Structure formats: structure tokens, C-alpha cells
Amino acid sequence: MDEILGSVKISEKRFLHLGQLSSQSLSAYEAEHLGFDGYFLFEASDEPGDKGINILGKMPTLEAAFRLMDIWQARAAA
């Protein structure tokens, strides 16, 4: 099951998400090499011809994921 911790709208049909991805999602996007645990930074798109997700990075722990969210929110507020 995918679990989203935070999201930012990039454009009308594109979003940046931070969260966990299920083994099914990781397999569907051929990202098994990243491992099935941890937290992922990924872009999701509903643009025609570009549907799906693009995994940009992985945080090994919940603490690292929350730290990234803190940095992300501080940057957005600046």
C-alpha cells in the first residue's frame, strides 16, 4: 500500500510526493533495485503520454523522511 506523507503541486497534472511505495508499485515501475522499505521522493504525472511516477530519491528511515519534509516546508515558507 502506498502511503503519502506530503505533497506539492508542480503543475495542473504533476505532483511531487514523499511517502512509502508498495512492492507492487515499485515492481510496476521497475524500481525493485531500490529495495522495498524506506521512504521515496517521487513525481506523479497525469499528463497525456507521461502517466505514472518517477522516483527521484529514497530516504532509509522515517526520521530522514520527516527531516526532508521539514527542509521542504521551510523552503516553501521562505
Phi, psi and omega in degrees: 000133177279138179229117182266127178266331181196153182215151173225134177279123180269316177208185184306324184235018180229137182224152173251128183235152171235124180176186177271150175239140179290160177298327178295317179295315180297320178292318181299328181257018176052047181240026180301331182298343178279349184088161187260356178247166182106186184236141189240142169261122183213152177261136176242138183227138172249014178295141177303133179078000182224029183289146177121199181237157175232111182282124184260333181187171183223136173252133186284340184226162176297323179298318178295321179296315179294324177296318177298319178297320178299315179296316180300313181291322178296320178294319181292327181282339183286000000 
